Amino acid sequence: MNWAWNQSLKPVPKLVLMALADAADDVGVCWPSVATVAAKCNVSTRTVRRVMQTLVDRGLLVSEQRYRNDGSRSSNRYRLRLTGGDNLSPAPVAPDSPPGHPRQGPPDTRVTPRTTRGTQRESPPPQACHTGSGAPTSMAPGGGNLSDLEYPKGLLNTERERARYHLKDLPIDLAQQVLDELSAHMVAGAIRVSPLAYLRGLVRRARAGEFVPEAGLQVKENRRRKAHAEAAMRRAEAMGRDFVAAQPPVVESPLVKKVAAIQKLSRRVKRKSG
């Protein structure tokens, strides 16, 4: 939180900025609720909103609105305008509390998969492996390129690079299950820490053999349905092209009608799954 400490602000704005920095990852991204920040700072939610707007106006904070699948508002996504690289405080010596020693203070989240809460520096990104073509890649144990996984849409490019580093020791299938679980909780708005902090908790469970996919199963099913619908559409389009090429321009036949019906159904399924 050194960056937040060094800002010239009045006490309440600095306290709010420090609360955001405490929840942010090493690129300054977080999305705590206004109520959570207010509780940390012992001020009203109205004061937090006013202070956040002041921080935005001063160029210290970027605020982005987030929405759930049903269109309802979720907590905003905030990005601290860090300068001079990573100025967040270094990680604690022992990020995880030892057995029998509970952590001090309540967690700032409703759903935390056994992950450490608090400011923590991300591990450095891995050195990229290079293929014969010269393009960098990141391989998982047993084969499979981590870059080919389906990552949550809400992750920034820098966050995806960090995510690949955390997943590098997992088999490719297990890594995808972990990402699906993360995606499901991000969409549901159930995460009150940074996505990478939540991902670290899931990865620790996966390495310990304690990870069981739950919400991510629906993400996997939606992806399967989408792939099936797209494949059906490609087949239908290929059938339509081949048939039209072999027939006169105007033909009223049951086969043409059937192909058109398949195309229409495929587009409808694709819209629903998308």
N, C-alpha and C positions, 0 to 999 in steps of 0.2 A: 504493500500500500504506500510505498515511498512517493509515488507520483501524486497520490491524493494529499499526502502530508505537505508536499511542497507547493500546493496551490494557495494563492493569496485569497482567502475567502473568510466571511464571517463565520461564527461558530456553527450555526445550524446548517447552512449550505455545505460547510466542510464535513460535518458529521454525516449528512446524507450522501455526499460524494464518497466518503470512506466506507459507508455501508454498501454502496454499489461496488466499490473496488474490492471489498471483502468477498462479494459473491461472484466476481468476474473471473474468467479464465485468463490465461497469459496473453491473450490478444484483446482483453478488455471487454468481452461480451458476457452479458448476464441477462436474466429476465425475472428478477424477484417481483412479487406483487407490491403495489403501493402500500397495502396493509402491512406486509412483512417489513418493509423499510421503515414505516411509521412506528411499528412496535420496537424495532431495534433502536431507533433514535428517540423514543419517548415523545413523539410529537404527533399531531393529527395528520390524517391522510390528506386533508386540504393543504396543510403546510408542505407536505412532501411533494404534492403535485405542483404547487407554486414554485418550490425550490428547484425541482427538476426542470421546469420551464426556464428558470433563470440560468441553470447550468447549460441548457441547450443554447440559449441566447448568447452565452459567453463562449461558446465553442468548445466546451469541455465534455459535452455529452451529445450523443446522437440517439434519438428515440424512434423506434419503428413499431408500428401497430402489428399485432398478430391476431389471426382469426382461426377458429376451429372449423372442422369440416361442415358443421351445420350453419356456419356464417356468424356465430356469436363471437364477441370479443374475448380474447384471452389477455394475459398480462403482456405489457409491452416488452419489446426486446431493446436492450440498451447497449450501446457501445461507447466505452470511454475513449476520448481522443488522446490516447497516450502519445507522448513525444519522446524522442531519443531512444526508441526501442523498448524492451521489456523492463519497466521500472517497478513491477510488482514485487512485494516482499518475497524473500526466498522461502522455500518450503521448510516446514518444521522438521526437526531431526527425526522424530518418530511420528509419521503421519497417521498411523493407526494406533488406537489405544490398546495397551496390552490386556490380556484376559483378566477379568476381575476388577478392572479400573475403568469405570464409565467415564465418558466424555463429559466435560462441564458445559452446562447451558443446553437449551432445547435446540433441536435441529431446525434449520430454516427450510423445511420441506415436508410435504405430506407423504411422498413416496421416495424413499432413498434406499436403493438396493445394497445395503451394507457398505456404503461408501463413506469416506472421510469428509466431513464438512469443514469448511474454512478455507482460507487463502492457501493455495498450493501451486507451486510452479510446475508446469507440464514438463515431462521428460523431453529431452531434445529429440527432434525428428530423426528417423533412421537414415543412414547413408543409402542413397538409391543404388540399386543394382542395375547394371546395364546389359541389355541384350545385344545380340550381334548387330542389330540395326542401329544401335546407338541410342535408342529411346529408353529412358529410365523406367524401371518396373519394380514392383514389390511383391514378392512371392510368399505364399503361405506354406506351412509344413505339409508335405504330401502333394504339393503341386497346386496350382491355381493362383491367378493374379488378383491381389487384393484391390487393384484399381477397377476390376470388372464387377465388383460387388455392387448391390443396390444400396446406396446411402440415403439417409433421410434428406428430404428436399430442403429442410430448414438449416442444414449445415453449410457454413461458409467453406470456400476452397481451402483456407488454412486449417479449418477444423477437420476437414476430410483427411488432410495429410497427417494430422495428429492422430486421428482415429485409426488410420492404417498402421501407424506405429504401435498403438495399443493392441491391435488385433494380430500383429505379425506372428505371434506364437500359437495362434489357434488354427485348427484345420479350417479350410475354406467354407465348408458347410456350417460349422459351428459359428464361424465369424458372421455369416449371413444371418443366422438366427439371432445373434446378439444385436446386430444392426436393426433387424425387424422389431425386436423388443424396444429398442431405443426409439425407433420411428413411431411406434404405436403410442408410447407415453408422451412423446413430443406433440403429436397430433391431439391427444386428449388434454394437453395443457397440465399434466400432472407433475411436471418436473419443476422444482424451484431452485435447483442448482444449475450450473452450466451443463450443456449436453455432454461435454467431455468428462466432467466429473461423474455424471451418471453412467457414462460408458465404462469408466474405469471400474465402477462397482460391479457392473455386469460381467466385465472381463475377469475380475477376481473370482467371481462365483463360477464362471465357466472353467477357469483353470483348476479350481478346487473340486470340480465335478458336481457342483451344487446348482448349476443353472438349469432351469426348466422353462422352456418357452411357454408363454401364456398369451398376453395381448398380441405378441408378434405373430402368432399363428394366423390371425385374421389378415395381417399385412401380407404374409406369404400366400394365403389363399387368394387375395385380391390380385396379387402379381401373377399367380397361375391363371386366373380367369382372364386377365388382360392379355397374357401371352396366347392363350387358347383362342380368344376372340380375334386377335390380330392374325394368327395363323389361318383361321377360318376365312377371314376377309381376303387374305392373299390368295388362298385357294379359289375362293369364289371369283375374285377378279381375274385370275389366270383362266379359269373355266370360261368366263364371259368373253375374254379376249380371244381365246382359241375358237370359241363357238362363232363369234361374230366374224372372224376371219374366214371361217369355212362356209358361211351362209350368205345369202343375198342381204342387201342393206336392211330391208323391211321384212321381218319374219315374225309371225304370231305363233309361237309354239309353246307347249308346256315347259320345255326345258329352259327357254329364255326366262319365262316367268319364275321358274324355280330358282334360277341363278340370281335374279333380281331380288327375290324374297330373302335369299341367304345373305346377300350383300346388305340389305336393309336391316336384317336381324343382327348382323355382325356389328354394324355401326351403332345400333342401339345398345348392345352389350358393352361396346368399347366406351361409350359415353357414361354408362352406369359405373363401370369399373374404374374409369378415370376420375 
